């Protein structure tokens, strides 16, 4: 199964994010698709294909992580690759503790990281229709007072369905 370790978002946070990007998508400044509301999350570590046996070993290692609950804020909107070649639209998550939790999670894996940038992917862009207008709209999106507590992290798997990619929780790990 294809797995990753993530922080899920509360439903009210997902709803606010989804609503803003639904409005943006309706302006037809880019072609592509927005992520489904229920799939919005922060990936701490992408694992790729993992066997059932590996999941059990992984579960043992992840249960050993001791980390406290922490508060998080939704930050600014950004893009990958860059403003001249927009492929992904994202929102950053702000909390110093995210970096520390990600380090603890990642130390269980030998695979090299490309660098950790805490973000929530909101949209996948196939083509930009109006770059200047899109960048202006992205710069105007803000999420004042959209804070929440992170009380757990998840081992998740992605499955391809008729409706598209769906994410399912495999295991939950509570933060103290």
Buried (B, 14 or more C-beta within 10 A) or exposed (E): BBBBBBBBBEEEBBEBBBEBBEEBBEEEBBEBEBBBBEBBBBBBBBBEEBEEEEBEEBEEEBEEBEBEEBEBBBBEBBBBEEEEEBBBBBBBBBBEBBEEBBEBBBEBBEEEEEEBEBBBBBBEBEEBEEBEBBBEBBEEBEBEEBEBEBBBBBBBBBEEEEEEEBBEEBBEBEBE
